[in-house]
Amino acid sequence: MSSELLNDKEIVTSFVKGLKVIMAFDNNNVELTVSDVAKKIDITRASARRLLLTLEHLGYVAFNGNKFSLLPKVIELGYSYFSSLPWTDLALKNMKKVVETCKLTCSVSIIDKENITCILRIPAGRIMNEGIQVGTRLPTAYTSTGRLFMAHMPEDELKEFIDALPLVAYTKRSITNPARLYEKILSEKNQSYAMVEEEVEDGLISIAVPIYNKNREMIAAMNVAAHASYRDAKFIKEEVLPVLKESADKTTEAITLLQF
């Protein structure tokens, strides 16, 4: 139901706050105190405590005597969404070819406003902890997937979207000026891919290509990321991009044939 059709009486604010409590936990905030949660989502400490205790009772968070942390049961909240994407099985088959050919981890991600979320991932099997798993959220502004989604937006929508993004200097190369980011994305609109070098983490290079539905609307991006010390930008663009694009195109073709 569209938010325009709802009024304050139809919205359960405690439910909204509960979801915000869950979302307060991330890679940088694995464990949080009651005060941490209250401050992060701007609610009273008493409200944060009640919500956390409720989530603990339901088995979604654990309490170690001082801090709370998420439990695996939280995955159930996203399972219905993942299972409602029938094209993901098609994508996994094509992702395997990228991993086998390029020896790099391959992911599929979607956009959710200021973040992108990884929904599929096949690791390359190298001894390397990349810190990204299914469900991981990364800043839209500094990821190849995010840049690609933005490149598919109409120019007026793109400008408004960028103006609302939190632009943070994760590295010396992070673009923090909205006008500069807007111009960069406009200059790359005609590319069939997006590539970001060391803007979210030093040494990290990522490249993404689009996956479309039957209406040629971008619904996800297939991407590969590597550390510059292992694979440089030249290798990724010349050797990885063709394989990645072929796999994404095959996924799009299958989606179109199956009318998703």
N, C-alpha and C positions, 0 to 999 in steps of 0.2 A: 504494500500500500504506500502510495506517495506521501511524503512527509507533509505536503500541502493539505492533505485531507485530514490530518490529525490535529487535535487540540490538546492542551495541557492535561485535560481530564482523561484522555485516552492513552497517555504515556505513563508507564510504570517507572518512575524515576529511580527507585531502588534497584530495579533490574538493570537499568542503564549504568548505574554506579558499580554494580557487581561486575559487569562486563569490563568496565574501565579498570577495575582492580586487577583483573586477570591480565589485561593488556599492559599494565604497569611493569610487569616482569618482561625482561628481554635479555639479550646477550650480555649487556653491561650491568644488568640489575637482576642477577640470578636469585639473590636473597634480599629481602626487604623487611624493615621493621614496620610497625604500625605507623609510626611518624613519617617514615619514608613514603609510604603509600598515600597517606593523607596529604602530604605536601605535593607529591607528584601529580595527583589527579584533583587537587584543590577541593578536598572535603574535610570535615572535622575529624579529629583523631578518634572520637567515639564512633563515628560512622564507619571509619576505616576498620576499626577493631571488630565491630559487629559483622561487617561484610566478610572480613578475613576468617573469622570464627565460623561463619556460615559455610564458606567455601571449604574450610577444614572439615567440618561435619559431613559435607557431601563428598569428600575425598578428592577435591581438586587441588588443595594446597596442604603442605606439611608445616608444622611448627616445631622448631628445635629448642624452644625455651627463650629465644630472643628474636629470631627472624623467621619469616615465612618464605617458602619456596614452592614452585609449582610441582605437581605430581603428574605422572603420565596420563592419568584419566582426562586431563584437559584436552588431549588429542581427540577424544570423542566429540568435542564441540565442533571440530572442523571436519570430521569424517564424512558427515552428510554432504558437505559441500564437495569434497574431493570425489565422492562416489557418484555425484550428480554430473560429473564431467566425463561422459563416455569416450571422448576423444583422447583421454590421457593414455589409454592402453596403446593407441596408435602411435602416440608420441614416444612412449617408452621404447618401442621397437626401433624407431629411427634414431633415438638417442644412443642406443647401444652401438650403432655403427660409428658415431662420432667418437665415443670412448675408445672403441677397439682400434680405430684408425689413427686418432690423434694422441692417444694415451693421456687424455686430459678429462677431468670431471665435467659432465654435461648436466645442465639444469634447465628446467622450464619454470618461468615465473610470470606472475600477473601483477597488475598495478592496483594499489589501494590508496589513492590520494597521495600523501607525502611519502609513502613507502611502497616498495615492491615486495611481494611475498613469494618465496620459493615453494612450488607445489609438487615438483617432481625432481628427482636427483639421482644420477647414477655415478658413483665415485670411480675414479680411474684405478684405484687399488694401490697407488703409490703411498709410501710411508710418509704421509704429510697430513697434519690436522688443519684443515682449511676453515674450521669453525662455522661452516654453513650447512644446514640441514633443512629438510622439508619443514616449512613453517617459519624459517628465518626471515626476518624483515630487514630490509636495507633501505637507505634513503634514495628516493626516486631521482633526486637531482644529480646524484653522483654514481649511478649505475648505468651500464649499457642498456639494460632492459628499460629502466625509467626514461632514459633519453630517447629510446626508440618509440615508446608509447607517446612521449611528448611530440616527437616529430610527426606523428600521425594526427595530431590535433589541428583544427583550423587555427589560423594565426591569432584571431581575437581571443579564442578560448585558451590558446597556449599562453598568451601574455597574462591573462587573468590567473591562470593556473600557477605560473612561475611566481607572480607577485605574492601568492599565498604560501609558497613553499618556504620552509625554514632552511636558509642557506648557511651552512656551517663550514668553517675551514678545517676539514679533517686532515688535510695535508697542505703543503705549500702550493700544490697545483689545483686545489679545489676552487671552483668558480663561485664566488660569493656575491657578485654583482648581478642583480636580476636582468638588467639590460644586456649585459655581456652574455649571460646564459641564453637569453632569448635569441640574440643574433647568432650564436653558435648553432643552436638547434635549427634555426631557419636555414643556415648555410648547409646543413646536412640533411635537409628534408628529402632531397632526391636520391639519397643513398639507399641501398637495399639492406643496410646494416647500421649499427651504432657501435662505436668503440670508445672506451673510456680508459685513460691511462693515469694511474696513481692519483685519483681524486678522492677516493674513500679510504685508501690505505696505501702507504708507501710501498712501491714495488708491484702493486696489483694491477694487472691489465685484464680487461674483460671485453668481450665482443658478443653482440646479440643480433639475432635475425628474427623477423616476425612470423607468427603463425596466425592464419586468417580463418574465419568461418566461411560458410557458403555465400555470405553477403559481402565478402572481402573486407570485413571489419576485423581489425587486429584484436585477438582475444588473449594472446600470450606471446612470450618471446622465448626462443631457445638460445641458451647462451653458454659460453665457455669462459672460464677465468684461469689465469695462471700468474705465477710470480715472474717478474722480469728476469730474475736470475736463472729461471728454468727455461722459459720460452719468451723471446722478446716480441715486440709489436710486429716486426717484419715477418717473423715466422707465423704469428697468429693470423695476420691478414692474408698472407700468401698461401699458407698450407692448411690452416684450420678453417678459415672462412668458407672456401668452396665446399668442404665436406659438411659444415654446419648448415650452410644454405640449402644444400641438396636434401638434407634430412628434414629441415623445417618445411621445405616445399613439398616433400612427400607426405608430411603430416597434414599440411593444408589440403593437398589433393585428396587424401583419404577422407578428411572431414567433409569436403565438398561432395564427394561421391556418396557418402553416407548421410548427407543432408543435415549435418549438425550445425 
